[in-house]
Amino acid sequence: MRRSIKKFFTISTIAFVILYPCLFMYFQNADEAKLIDALPAFEKFLALAIVVFVICIIFMKNTGKAVLASDVILFILTNFNVFLSKVDHVIGRKKIIVILFFIIFMFMILVKKKIRSEQNICMLIGIYFLVLIAMNFFVALPTICSKLNYQKVENSENIEYVSEEKPNVYFFICDEYAGVEGLERYYNYDNRVFLKHIEENGFNISTTSHNYESCSTTVNIPNLLNLEYVASPDELEANNLKYMKNPKLYQIFKTNGYTINLINHTQFLDEDGCNVIATSDVVDTISTYILQKSIFQLIKDYKAEQIETSTDTQYYVSDLKNILNTMQTCYKMVDKENPTLTIGYVSCPHPPFVINEEGGAVDYRNTSNWADKSLYLNQLKYVNACMENAVDGILQNDRNAIIIIQSDHGVRYPYHMMECYGTPEYDATIETPYMQNILNCVYYQGKEMDIEGKSGINTLRIVLNEIFMTNYEMLDNPEKYLYQYK
């Protein structure tokens, strides 16, 4: 009986080895991820484990030795790209792959011919990974419990207002689109050509607007959609995202008889009760990042090199262009019977950097290349062209419309340079205001509207006060978070 238990535990160590990277990634992202999100990666690792174990049992002709060899090989393969990324720039990818597989082969021979206490070694490996899993679990436990116990207080405010006219409203949010101050500081780029184009069409433009509460999408957009500072950088991301569910902006327009059309890149907006006219088919989960660290990423990169592009990048480019194309034609999709609020969110010019100024695909290896400033600028220029077409199309068909174009935060260039390339840590007191400088433009039926220096939330409050004759007061900027993004 005792021998059977020991043998069972020995074989189980394979499961512990492939479970660990999946659970580690989940525990590290427990505030926003779901455990089930790691399942696709685990399924691939399980299939890999079966293949490796079968090869080892054929080679070793001994279960204990096959398990030991499988444990070590699987640990290498599930973390393969981590090892590779550390040294491939020194001696080259192909050489390091040959070396690693030679080491694996020699290790298998060593285990077969020399190792005599394979079950005891496997026991130690199993205990080691169980301890690692347990340690990470206990570190993440407060976050997991907080998610389970968190309850959002629903807004019970009576938000039915009276308005003589109910114009169609378009609210476009471009992720990480820098304001004038940020573009000039980090890119020495003058964006006034685009701004002049829409200004000549009757837009009011603020070049000094900032969203002071954060430089994070998962804080700023819940706040924008709820017209107040409900989300906070101090809170768990998962709890902030709960404010995306049926936010106040949805409620106000629904109560006033509006149809809500959504253009929903990366499926970020809550779609419940809305008419989704464009959304993303593929969304990254923690499985994406687990697999990126493994041998599977190497296989994917190899395939990409053979066809000189990446399948993932192709999908993303197609998805992104579909979202932006829908923004340009969304005026054709308004409800003919009811007024329509169209909300469009696009994660661009936010990376990945995948398209050039004309909308063509760029080298997939540059998706995170912040050092090449042209990549961000070219995506911004492409977004500009799409926004110009969207504005022109709407106004040619409905001069009585209201159009709001904002970004959630500005470009976080110094932060990404520090994070990706190890550049010296920047002075957050100086740089954060530039990173919080946003795009903020409003067309209100051709009327003048003073939004200069207003935050995104206060701009929306000004617009709603005009549409529905509400009396929203201007909120004070949450200065305590001004320098939090470090």
Secondary structure in CASP SS format (residue, H / E / C, confidence):
PFRMAT SS
TARGET T0000
AUTHOR 0000-0000-0000
METHOD secondary structure of the structure
MODEL  1
M C 1.00
R H 1.00
R H 1.00
S H 1.00
I H 1.00
K H 1.00
K H 1.00
F H 1.00
F H 1.00
T H 1.00
I H 1.00
S H 1.00
T H 1.00
I H 1.00
A H 1.00
F H 1.00
V H 1.00
I H 1.00
L H 1.00
Y H 1.00
P H 1.00
C H 1.00
L H 1.00
F H 1.00
M H 1.00
Y H 1.00
F H 1.00
Q H 1.00
N C 1.00
A C 1.00
D C 1.00
E C 1.00
A C 1.00
K C 1.00
L H 1.00
I H 1.00
D H 1.00
A H 1.00
L H 1.00
P H 1.00
A H 1.00
F H 1.00
E H 1.00
K H 1.00
F H 1.00
L H 1.00
A H 1.00
L H 1.00
A H 1.00
I H 1.00
V H 1.00
V H 1.00
F H 1.00
V H 1.00
I H 1.00
C H 1.00
I H 1.00
I H 1.00
F H 1.00
M H 1.00
K C 1.00
N C 1.00
T H 1.00
G H 1.00
K H 1.00
A H 1.00
V H 1.00
L H 1.00
A H 1.00
S H 1.00
D H 1.00
V H 1.00
I H 1.00
L H 1.00
F H 1.00
I H 1.00
L H 1.00
T H 1.00
N C 1.00
F H 1.00
N H 1.00
V H 1.00
F H 1.00
L H 1.00
S H 1.00
K H 1.00
V H 1.00
D H 1.00
H H 1.00
V H 1.00
I H 1.00
G C 1.00
R H 1.00
K H 1.00
K H 1.00
I H 1.00
I H 1.00
V H 1.00
I H 1.00
L H 1.00
F H 1.00
F H 1.00
I H 1.00
I H 1.00
F H 1.00
M H 1.00
F H 1.00
M H 1.00
I H 1.00
L H 1.00
V H 1.00
K H 1.00
K H 1.00
K C 1.00
I C 1.00
R C 1.00
S C 1.00
E H 1.00
Q H 1.00
N H 1.00
I H 1.00
C H 1.00
M H 1.00
L H 1.00
I H 1.00
G H 1.00
I H 1.00
Y H 1.00
F H 1.00
L H 1.00
V H 1.00
L H 1.00
I H 1.00
A H 1.00
M H 1.00
N H 1.00
F H 1.00
F H 1.00
V H 1.00
A H 1.00
L H 1.00
P H 1.00
T H 1.00
I H 1.00
C H 1.00
S H 1.00
K H 1.00
L H 1.00
N H 1.00
Y C 1.00
Q C 1.00
K C 1.00
V C 1.00
E C 1.00
N C 1.00
S C 1.00
E C 1.00
N C 1.00
I C 1.00
E C 1.00
Y C 1.00
V C 1.00
S C 1.00
E C 1.00
E C 1.00
K C 1.00
P C 1.00
N C 1.00
V E 1.00
Y E 1.00
F E 1.00
F E 1.00
I E 1.00
C E 1.00
D C 1.00
E C 1.00
Y C 1.00
A E 1.00
G C 1.00
V H 1.00
E H 1.00
G H 1.00
L H 1.00
E H 1.00
R H 1.00
Y H 1.00
Y H 1.00
N C 1.00
Y C 1.00
D C 1.00
N C 1.00
R H 1.00
V H 1.00
F H 1.00
L H 1.00
K H 1.00
H H 1.00
I H 1.00
E H 1.00
E C 1.00
N C 1.00
G C 1.00
F C 1.00
N E 1.00
I E 1.00
S E 1.00
T C 1.00
T C 1.00
S C 1.00
H E 1.00
N C 1.00
Y C 1.00
E C 1.00
S C 1.00
C C 1.00
S C 1.00
T H 1.00
T H 1.00
V H 1.00
N H 1.00
I H 1.00
P H 1.00
N H 1.00
L H 1.00
L H 1.00
N H 1.00
L C 1.00
E C 1.00
Y C 1.00
V C 1.00
A C 1.00
S C 1.00
P C 1.00
D C 1.00
E C 1.00
L C 1.00
E H 1.00
A H 1.00
N H 1.00
N H 1.00
L H 1.00
K H 1.00
Y H 1.00
M H 1.00
K C 1.00
N C 1.00
P C 1.00
K H 1.00
L H 1.00
Y H 1.00
Q H 1.00
I H 1.00
F H 1.00
K H 1.00
T H 1.00
N C 1.00
G C 1.00
Y C 1.00
T E 1.00
I E 1.00
N E 1.00
L E 1.00
I E 1.00
N E 1.00
H H 1.00
T H 1.00
Q H 1.00
F C 1.00
L C 1.00
D C 1.00
E C 1.00
D C 1.00
G C 1.00
C C 1.00
N E 1.00
V E 1.00
I E 1.00
A E 1.00
T E 1.00
S C 1.00
D C 1.00
V C 1.00
V C 1.00
D C 1.00
T C 1.00
I H 1.00
S H 1.00
T H 1.00
Y H 1.00
I H 1.00
L H 1.00
Q H 1.00
K C 1.00
S C 1.00
I H 1.00
F H 1.00
Q H 1.00
L H 1.00
I H 1.00
K H 1.00
D H 1.00
Y H 1.00
K H 1.00
A H 1.00
E H 1.00
Q H 1.00
I C 1.00
E C 1.00
T C 1.00
S C 1.00
T H 1.00
D H 1.00
T H 1.00
Q H 1.00
Y H 1.00
Y H 1.00
V H 1.00
S H 1.00
D H 1.00
L H 1.00
K H 1.00
N H 1.00
I H 1.00
L H 1.00
N H 1.00
T H 1.00
M H 1.00
Q H 1.00
T H 1.00
C H 1.00
Y H 1.00
K H 1.00
M H 1.00
V C 1.00
D C 1.00
K C 1.00
E C 1.00
N C 1.00
P C 1.00
T E 1.00
L E 1.00
T E 1.00
I E 1.00
G E 1.00
Y E 1.00
V E 1.00
S C 1.00
C C 1.00
P C 1.00
H C 1.00
P C 1.00
P C 1.00
F C 1.00
V C 1.00
I E 1.00
N C 1.00
E C 1.00
E C 1.00
G C 1.00
G C 1.00
A E 1.00
V C 1.00
D C 1.00
Y H 1.00
R H 1.00
N H 1.00
T C 1.00
S C 1.00
N C 1.00
W C 1.00
A C 1.00
D C 1.00
K H 1.00
S H 1.00
L H 1.00
Y H 1.00
L H 1.00
N H 1.00
Q H 1.00
L H 1.00
K H 1.00
Y H 1.00
V H 1.00
N H 1.00
A H 1.00
C H 1.00
M H 1.00
E H 1.00
N H 1.00
A H 1.00
V H 1.00
D H 1.00
G H 1.00
I H 1.00
L H 1.00
Q H 1.00
N H 1.00
D C 1.00
R C 1.00
N C 1.00
A C 1.00
I E 1.00
I E 1.00
I E 1.00
I E 1.00
Q E 1.00
S C 1.00
D C 1.00
H C 1.00
G C 1.00
V C 1.00
R C 1.00
Y H 1.00
P H 1.00
Y H 1.00
H H 1.00
M H 1.00
M H 1.00
E H 1.00
C H 1.00
Y H 1.00
G C 1.00
T C 1.00
P C 1.00
E C 1.00
Y C 1.00
D C 1.00
A H 1.00
T H 1.00
I H 1.00
E H 1.00
T H 1.00
P H 1.00
Y H 1.00
M H 1.00
Q C 1.00
N E 1.00
I E 1.00
L C 1.00
N E 1.00
C E 1.00
V E 1.00
Y E 1.00
Y E 1.00
Q C 1.00
G C 1.00
K E 1.00
E C 1.00
M C 1.00
D C 1.00
I C 1.00
E C 1.00
G C 1.00
K C 1.00
S C 1.00
G H 1.00
I H 1.00
N H 1.00
T H 1.00
L H 1.00
R H 1.00
I H 1.00
V H 1.00
L H 1.00
N H 1.00
E H 1.00
I H 1.00
F H 1.00
M C 1.00
T C 1.00
N C 1.00
Y C 1.00
E C 1.00
M C 1.00
L C 1.00
D C 1.00
N C 1.00
P C 1.00
E H 1.00
K H 1.00
Y H 1.00
L C 1.00
Y C 1.00
Q C 1.00
Y C 1.00
K C 1.00
END
